[in-house]
C-alpha cells in the first residue's frame, strides 16, 4: 500500500473512532442514559423530598409558613418542556410537604391538564418552553376563576444548541419561556431582555436586589431579596409587589427605572415572578429569599377553590352533555280537529 493510501486509511479510522465514541457518550450528555425499557413515570407522581435533596448542607436560614391550612394539593407543571428540575424547586415544594400539603407533578403523558387541575387547589408553572393549548388555557382560567391559586415564574430566554451535537453543527438559538400565554389573561406581561444593576448588586451585575413596593401579603417580612436572572413584569390593574432597587436597568433599552420582578393579578389568585433562580437551594437563603418562599407557599394554600373546576367538557349541558333535557325536545304540531259527523 502506498504512503498516501495509508494516511487516508488512518484518517478514516480516527474519524470512525470519534463518531463511535460520541455516539456512546451522547445518551449520557442528554440525560437519557440507563435502561431503555424503564417505565414512564406517572403524570401526577407525588413529590418525595428525599429523592431530590442534594447532599450539601443549606446556608443558614429557615423557610416557614404562617398559614395553619393543611391538606391542600399543589400541582406542579413539568409537562410543557419546563426549563427547571424538581431539585430547582425543592425549597418551595419541601416546605409545602413539611406543612401537611401534597405536591403532585403533571407530566403531560397520558392525562390532560384540565383533569389534573380538578383535584388540585393550586398550580405552579416555571419556565415552560412549550405552548399551552387553547383548551389548557381555558381550563387554567376556569381553575383560577373558581378560586384556585396559580404561581407563574419565568426568566430570560435560554441559549440551546440546535442542529446536532457533533462538531458544533447547527449553532445556538434562544429559547423563550411561554409564561406570557398564561399571564396575559390576567393583565400580566413578561418583558424582554434581562435586568441588571451596575451600582448595587450581589457580586454580579445580573444578581440584582428587589424591595417591596407594597406592604403585607407576599411582601410581609421582606426587606430585600436577590434575583439572579430576572425579567421585568408589567401589570394592568394588578399590584407590583417587588421592584428592583435604584439603578436597575433593562438590557434591551439600557434604561434605568423601577422594574417589577413580582406582581399579583387584580383578582388576587395569580402571582407572577420574573425569575426562578431565587427558589434554588443555592439561593434560597440569600437576603430575605427564604421569607419570600414561605410567603409564596402561604399564597398557594390559602385559596378557596370550588370543587370540580375546571368542569369536564359538556358538564354544563343538560344531562351532563349526554342529550337534551326532558321536555326540551321538539313537540308535535297541533292536529287538525276531526270534523263532526253529518
Secondary structure, 3 states (H helix, E strand, C coil): CCHHHHHHHHHHHHHHHHHHHHHHHHHHHCCCCCCCCCCCCCCCCECCHHHCCCCCCCCCCCCCCCCCCCCCEEEEECCCCCCCCCCCCHHHHHHHHHCCCEEEEECCCCCCHHHHHHCCCEEEEECCCCCCCHHHHHHHHHHHHCCCEEEEECCCCEEEECCCCHHHCCCEEEECCCHHHHHHHHCEEECCCCEEECCCCCCCCCCEEEEECCCCHHHCCCCCEEECCCCCEEECCCEEEEEECCCEEECCCCCECCCEEEEECCCCCEEEECCCHHHCCCCCCCCCHHHHHHHHHHHHHCCCCCCCCCCCCCCCCHHHHCCCCCCCCCCCCCCCCCCCCC
